[in-house]
Amino acid sequence: MPDPNQVFDPNEPKKNLFDVAADDPEAHKFVQLARERYDIYHEYRKTGAREVYISDADRQRIFVIEEAMRQILSRIF
């Protein structure tokens, strides 16, 4: 839920926290991957820039993370 006492500051973005609602190892792994992906993107958002260049290394890390997330989703659904 949004906190009305927090002021939006584009130069200081707040972290979006993910958590698991089930005690399922796949769910825990999925959330761990989502956090890793979010942490990469969050580093780029710190500058407050509207557009950023994501490095090749980070794009590769994101690709690996998202592939692992897709595999988990394919097993669940």
C-alpha positions as CSV (number, residue, x, y, z in Angstrom):
1,M,0.0,0.0,0.0
2,P,1.3,3.5,-0.7
3,D,2.5,5.4,2.2
4,P,1.0,8.9,2.2
5,N,3.8,10.2,4.4
6,Q,6.4,9.4,1.8
7,V,7.2,12.0,-0.8
8,F,8.2,10.9,-4.3
9,D,11.7,11.8,-5.2
10,P,12.8,10.7,-8.7
11,N,16.5,11.0,-7.6
12,E,16.0,8.7,-4.7
13,P,13.6,5.9,-5.8
14,K,12.3,3.7,-3.0
15,K,12.9,0.0,-3.3
16,N,9.9,-2.3,-4.2
17,L,10.0,-5.2,-1.8
18,F,8.9,-8.6,-2.9
19,D,7.9,-11.4,-0.5
20,V,6.6,-15.0,-0.7
21,A,3.0,-15.8,0.4
22,A,3.5,-19.6,0.2
23,D,6.0,-22.0,1.7
24,D,6.8,-23.4,-1.8
25,P,10.5,-23.7,-2.8
26,E,9.6,-22.7,-6.4
27,A,7.9,-19.5,-5.1
28,H,10.9,-18.7,-2.9
29,K,13.2,-19.2,-5.9
30,F,11.0,-17.1,-8.2
31,V,10.9,-14.2,-5.7
32,Q,14.7,-14.4,-5.2
33,L,15.1,-14.1,-9.0
34,A,12.7,-11.2,-9.1
35,R,14.6,-9.4,-6.4
36,E,17.9,-9.9,-8.2
37,R,16.4,-8.5,-11.4
38,Y,14.9,-5.6,-9.5
39,D,18.2,-4.8,-7.9
40,I,19.9,-4.5,-11.3
41,Y,17.2,-2.2,-12.6
42,H,17.1,-0.2,-9.3
43,E,20.8,0.7,-9.7
44,Y,19.9,2.4,-13.0
45,R,16.9,4.2,-11.6
46,K,19.0,5.9,-8.9
47,T,20.2,8.5,-11.3
48,G,16.7,9.8,-11.9
49,A,17.3,9.7,-15.7
50,R,14.3,9.1,-18.0
51,E,16.4,6.9,-20.2
52,V,19.5,4.9,-19.4
53,Y,21.8,2.5,-21.2
54,I,21.9,-0.9,-19.5
55,S,25.3,-2.4,-19.9
56,D,25.8,-5.6,-21.9
57,A,26.9,-7.4,-18.7
58,D,23.7,-6.4,-16.9
59,R,21.5,-7.2,-19.9
60,Q,23.1,-10.7,-19.9
61,R,22.4,-11.1,-16.2
62,I,18.8,-10.0,-16.7
63,F,18.4,-12.5,-19.6
64,V,19.7,-15.4,-17.4
65,I,17.4,-14.3,-14.5
66,E,14.4,-14.0,-16.8
67,E,15.0,-17.4,-18.4
68,A,15.1,-19.0,-15.0
69,M,11.9,-17.2,-14.1
70,R,10.3,-18.5,-17.3
71,Q,11.3,-22.0,-16.5
72,I,9.7,-21.8,-13.0
73,L,6.5,-20.4,-14.5
74,S,6.4,-23.2,-17.1
75,R,6.6,-25.8,-14.3
76,I,3.8,-24.1,-12.3
77,F,1.4,-23.4,-15.1
